[in-house]
Amino acid sequence: MAKLILTHEVTGLGAPGDMVEVKDGYARNFLLPRGLATPWSKGAEKQIAGIRKARKAREIATLDEARAVRDSLQAKPVTVTVRAGASGRLFGAVTTTDIAEAVAAQGGPSIDKRKVEIGQPIKSLGEFQVQVRLHEDVSAQIDVRVVPEA
């Protein structure tokens, strides 16, 4: 078992600044090469404090704020404009960054692309449901409309 400090959020494992214990192979082959965690050491307590402070500044502070943001996100669908072929297939896929930018461009709250969870890759035109984690206890289900460029 390896002790690590998470530097990014890992779904099902923890948030930035959390100290976790995972199997050696998971640490060596997944978390460390992708930069999602750093090895734990006694001197890392200052690093943990800095990560948590930065996370608090970025996070939605209260549960009430998170619920208000959720309601505003769910109120209207988000439209993402993409290049598509004649059959309706996309050139590439709609990414979490595309969705976060579309929400901000349409006057919605700014959301972190790392908080957007797409179930299956969006590779065709149409309407899709996407999950956005706003707070530990609050997540929003938003409708995403994928439309072709004119």
SEDREN-178823 format. One line per 8 residues: number of its first residue (from 1); for each residue x, y, z of N, C-alpha, C, O. Coordinates in steps of 0.2 Angstrom, whole numbers, plus 5000, padded with zeros to 4 digits. Example, Ala and Ser with C-alpha at 12.3 -4.5 7.8 and 13.67 -1.06 7.14 Angstrom:
<rs>
1> 5066 4972 5039 5062 4978 5039 5066 4984 5039 5071 4983 5042; 5064 4989 5035 5068 4995 5036 5064 5000 5039 5067 5006 5040 $
</rs>
This chain:
<rs>
1> 5004 4994 5000 5000 5000 5000 5004 5006 5000 5009 5007 5004; 5003 5011 4996 5006 5017 4995 5002 5023 4998 4996 5024 4997; 5006 5027 5002 5002 5033 5005 5004 5039 5000 5009 5040 4998; 4998 5042 4998 4999 5048 4993 4995 5054 4995 4990 5053 4999; 4997 5060 4992 4993 5066 4993 4990 5067 4987 4993 5068 4982; 4983 5068 4986 4980 5070 4980 4981 5077 4978 4980 5081 4983; 4983 5078 4972 4983 5085 4970 4978 5087 4965 4977 5093 4964; 4974 5082 4963 4968 5084 4959 4962 5079 4962 4963 5074 4965 $
9> 4956 5081 4960 4950 5077 4962 4950 5070 4958 4951 5070 4952; 4949 5065 4962 4949 5058 4958 4942 5055 4961 4941 5054 4967; 4938 5054 4956 4931 5052 4958 4932 5045 4961 4935 5040 4959; 4928 5045 4967 4928 5038 4971 4934 5038 4975 4934 5033 4979; 4939 5042 4975 4945 5042 4980 4945 5048 4984 4946 5047 4990; 4945 5054 4982 4945 5060 4986 4946 5066 4982 4946 5066 4976; 4947 5071 4986 4948 5078 4984 4955 5080 4985 4959 5077 4988; 4957 5086 4981 4964 5088 4982 4965 5090 4989 4961 5093 4993 $
17> 4971 5088 4991 4974 5089 4998 4972 5083 5003 4975 5083 5008; 4968 5078 5000 4967 5072 5005 4973 5067 5004 4976 5066 4999; 4974 5064 5010 4980 5059 5011 4976 5052 5010 4972 5051 5014; 4978 5048 5005 4975 5042 5004 4980 5036 5004 4986 5038 5002; 4977 5030 5005 4982 5025 5004 4979 5020 4999 4973 5018 5000; 4983 5019 4994 4980 5015 4988 4985 5009 4987 4991 5009 4989; 4983 5005 4983 4988 4999 4981 4994 5002 4977 4993 5007 4973; 5000 4999 4977 5006 5001 4974 5005 5002 4966 5007 5007 4964 $
25> 5002 4997 4963 5001 4997 4956 4997 5003 4954 4998 5007 4949; 4991 5005 4957 4987 5010 4956 4991 5017 4956 4990 5021 4952; 4995 5017 4962 4999 5023 4962 5004 5024 4957 5004 5029 4954; 5008 5019 4956 5013 5019 4951 5011 5019 4944 5014 5023 4940; 5005 5016 4942 5003 5016 4935 4998 5021 4933 4997 5023 4927; 4994 5024 4938 4989 5028 4936 4990 5035 4939 4990 5040 4936; 4990 5036 4946 4989 5042 4949 4996 5046 4948 4995 5052 4947; 5002 5043 4949 5008 5047 4949 5010 5049 4942 5011 5055 4941 $
33> 5009 5045 4937 5011 5047 4930 5006 5052 4927 5008 5057 4923; 5000 5053 4929 4995 5058 4927 4995 5064 4931 4992 5069 4930; 4999 5064 4936 5000 5070 4940 4994 5071 4945 4993 5077 4947; 4990 5066 4946 4985 5067 4951 4986 5066 4958 4982 5068 4962; 4992 5064 4960 4994 5063 4967 5002 5064 4967 5006 5064 4962; 5004 5065 4973 5012 5065 4975 5013 5061 4981 5008 5060 4985; 5019 5058 4981 5020 5054 4987 5020 5057 4993 5021 5063 4994; 5017 5054 4998 5017 5057 5005 5023 5057 5008 5027 5053 5008 $
41> 5025 5063 5012 5031 5063 5016 5029 5068 5022 5024 5071 5022; 5033 5067 5027 5032 5071 5033 5032 5079 5032 5028 5082 5035; 5036 5081 5027 5036 5088 5025 5030 5090 5021 5030 5096 5019; 5026 5086 5019 5021 5088 5015 5015 5091 5018 5010 5093 5014; 5015 5091 5024 5009 5094 5028 5008 5102 5026 5002 5104 5025; 5013 5105 5024 5013 5112 5022 5009 5112 5015 5005 5116 5013; 5011 5107 5011 5009 5107 5004 5001 5105 5004 4997 5108 5001; 4999 5101 5009 4992 5099 5010 4988 5105 5012 4983 5106 5009 $
49> 4991 5109 5016 4987 5115 5019 4986 5120 5013 4981 5123 5012; 4992 5121 5008 4991 5125 5003 4986 5123 4998 4982 5127 4995; 4986 5116 4996 4981 5114 4992 4974 5115 4994 4969 5117 4991; 4973 5113 5001 4966 5114 5004 4964 5121 5004 4958 5123 5002; 4968 5126 5005 4967 5133 5005 4965 5135 4998 4960 5139 4997; 4968 5133 4992 4967 5135 4986 4960 5131 4984 4956 5134 4980; 4959 5125 4986 4952 5122 4985 4946 5126 4988 4941 5127 4985; 4947 5128 4994 4942 5132 4997 4940 5138 4993 4934 5140 4993 $
57> 4945 5142 4990 4944 5148 4987 4940 5146 4980 4936 5151 4978; 4942 5141 4977 4938 5139 4971 4931 5136 4972 4927 5137 4968; 4930 5133 4978 4924 5129 4979 4918 5133 4980 4919 5139 4983; 4912 5131 4979 4906 5135 4981 4906 5134 4988 4906 5128 4991; 4905 5140 4992 4906 5140 4999 4901 5136 5003 4902 5132 5007; 4895 5137 5002 4889 5134 5006 4885 5130 5002 4885 5130 4996; 4881 5126 5005 4876 5122 5003 4871 5126 4999 4868 5124 4994; 4869 5131 5002 4863 5135 4999 4866 5138 4992 4862 5138 4987 $
65> 4872 5141 4992 4875 5143 4986 4875 5138 4980 4873 5139 4975; 4877 5132 4982 4877 5126 4978 4870 5124 4975 4869 5123 4969; 4865 5125 4979 4858 5123 4977 4856 5129 4972 4852 5127 4967; 4858 5135 4974 4856 5140 4969 4859 5140 4962 4856 5140 4957; 4865 5138 4962 4869 5137 4956 4866 5131 4952 4865 5131 4946; 4864 5125 4956 4861 5119 4953 4854 5121 4950 4853 5119 4944; 4850 5125 4953 4844 5127 4950 4845 5132 4944 4841 5131 4939; 4850 5136 4944 4851 5140 4938 4853 5136 4932 4852 5137 4926 $
73> 4857 5131 4934 4860 5127 4928 4854 5122 4925 4854 5121 4919; 4850 5120 4930 4845 5115 4927 4839 5119 4924 4835 5116 4921; 4839 5126 4925 4833 5130 4922 4833 5129 4915 4827 5129 4912; 4838 5130 4911 4838 5130 4904 4844 5125 4901 4849 5125 4904; 4843 5122 4895 4848 5118 4892 4854 5122 4890 4853 5128 4888; 4859 5119 4889 4865 5122 4887 4866 5120 4880 4866 5114 4878; 4868 5124 4875 4869 5123 4868 4876 5123 4867 4880 5128 4868; 4879 5118 4864 4886 5117 4862 4886 5117 4854 4883 5112 4851 $
81> 4889 5121 4851 4890 5121 4843 4896 5118 4841 4902 5120 4843; 4896 5113 4837 4901 5109 4835 4901 5108 4827 4896 5109 4824; 4907 5106 4825 4908 5104 4818 4905 5097 4817 4907 5092 4821; 4901 5095 4812 4898 5089 4811 4898 5087 4804 4897 5091 4800; 4898 5080 4803 4897 5078 4796 4890 5078 4794 4886 5079 4798; 4889 5076 4788 4882 5076 4785 4878 5071 4789 4872 5071 4789; 4881 5065 4791 4877 5060 4795 4875 5062 4802 4872 5058 4805; 4878 5068 4804 4877 5070 4811 4882 5067 4816 4881 5068 4822 $
89> 4887 5064 4813 4893 5062 4818 4898 5068 4818 4898 5072 4814; 4900 5069 4824 4905 5074 4826 4912 5073 4823 4914 5067 4823; 4916 5078 4822 4923 5078 4821 4926 5078 4828 4928 5084 4830; 4927 5072 4831 4930 5072 4838 4924 5071 4843 4919 5068 4841; 4924 5074 4849 4919 5073 4854 4918 5080 4858 4923 5084 4858; 4912 5080 4861 4911 5086 4865 4915 5085 4872 4914 5079 4875; 4919 5089 4874 4923 5088 4880 4920 5092 4886 4915 5096 4885; 4922 5091 4892 4920 5094 4898 4922 5102 4897 4918 5106 4900 $
97> 4927 5103 4894 4929 5110 4893 4924 5114 4889 4922 5119 4890; 4922 5110 4883 4917 5113 4879 4910 5115 4883 4907 5120 4882; 4908 5110 4887 4902 5111 4891 4903 5117 4896 4899 5121 4897; 4909 5117 4900 4910 5122 4904 4910 5129 4901 4907 5134 4904; 4913 5130 4895 4913 5136 4892 4907 5138 4889 4905 5144 4889; 4903 5133 4887 4896 5135 4884 4891 5137 4890 4887 5142 4888; 4892 5135 4896 4888 5137 4901 4890 5144 4903 4885 5148 4904; 4896 5146 4903 4898 5153 4904 4896 5157 4899 4894 5163 4900 $
105> 4897 5155 4892 4895 5160 4887 4888 5161 4887 4886 5166 4884; 4884 5157 4889 4876 5158 4889 4874 5161 4896 4868 5161 4897; 4879 5164 4899 4877 5168 4905 4876 5164 4912 4874 5167 4917; 4878 5158 4912 4877 5154 4917 4883 5155 4922 4888 5159 4920; 4883 5151 4928 4889 5152 4932 4895 5149 4930 4895 5144 4926; 4901 5151 4932 4907 5148 4929 4908 5141 4933 4908 5141 4939; 4909 5136 4930 4910 5129 4933 4916 5127 4931 4919 5128 4925; 4919 5123 4935 4926 5120 4934 4925 5114 4929 4920 5109 4931 $
113> 4929 5113 4924 4928 5108 4919 4929 5101 4923 4927 5096 4920; 4933 5101 4928 4934 5095 4931 4928 5092 4935 4928 5086 4937; 4923 5096 4936 4917 5095 4940 4912 5092 4935 4907 5089 4938; 4913 5092 4929 4908 5090 4924 4909 5083 4922 4915 5081 4921; 4904 5079 4923 4905 5071 4922 4901 5069 4916 4894 5070 4916; 4904 5067 4911 4900 5065 4905 4900 5057 4905 4906 5054 4905; 4894 5054 4905 4894 5046 4905 4897 5043 4899 4903 5040 4900; 4894 5043 4894 4897 5041 4887 4899 5047 4883 4897 5052 4884 $
121> 4905 5046 4880 4907 5051 4875 4902 5054 4871 4898 5050 4868; 4901 5060 4870 4896 5063 4866 4899 5064 4859 4904 5069 4858; 4897 5060 4854 4900 5060 4847 4895 5061 4842 4897 5060 4836; 4889 5063 4844 4884 5064 4838 4880 5070 4841 4880 5072 4846; 4876 5073 4836 4871 5078 4837 4865 5076 4841 4864 5070 4841; 4862 5080 4845 4856 5078 4849 4857 5081 4856 4860 5086 4857; 4852 5078 4860 4852 5080 4867 4855 5075 4872 4853 5069 4871; 4858 5077 4877 4862 5073 4882 4861 5076 4889 4860 5082 4890 $
129> 4861 5071 4894 4861 5073 4901 4868 5073 4903 4872 5068 4902; 4871 5078 4907 4877 5078 4910 4877 5080 4917 4873 5084 4919; 4881 5077 4921 4881 5078 4928 4887 5083 4930 4892 5083 4927; 4885 5088 4934 4890 5093 4937 4890 5092 4944 4885 5094 4947; 4896 5091 4947 4896 5090 4954 4898 5097 4957 4903 5100 4955; 4894 5100 4961 4894 5107 4963 4897 5108 4970 4901 5112 4972; 4895 5103 4974 4897 5102 4981 4897 5095 4983 4895 5091 4979; 4900 5093 4989 4900 5086 4991 4893 5083 4991 4892 5077 4989 $
137> 4888 5087 4993 4881 5084 4993 4876 5087 4988 4871 5084 4987; 4879 5091 4983 4874 5094 4978 4877 5093 4971 4883 5094 4970; 4873 5090 4967 4876 5089 4960 4870 5091 4955 4864 5090 4957; 4871 5094 4949 4866 5096 4945 4866 5091 4939 4871 5089 4936; 4860 5090 4936 4859 5086 4930 4857 5091 4925 4851 5094 4925; 4861 5093 4920 4860 5098 4915 4859 5095 4908 4862 5089 4907; 4855 5098 4904 4853 5095 4897 4858 5099 4893 4859 5105 4893; 4861 5095 4888 4866 5098 4884 4863 5097 4877 4862 5091 4875 $
145> 4862 5102 4873 4860 5101 4866 4866 5102 4861 4870 5107 4862; 4868 5097 4857 4873 5098 4853 4871 5099 4846 4867 5095 4843; 4872 5105 4843 4870 5107 4837 4876 5108 4832 4881 5110 4834; 4874 5108 4825 4880 5109 4820 4881 5116 4819 4877 5120 4820; 4887 5118 4817 4889 5125 4815 4885 5126 4809 4883 5122 4805; 4883 5133 4808 4879 5135 4802 4884 5136 4796 4882 5138 4791 $
</rs>
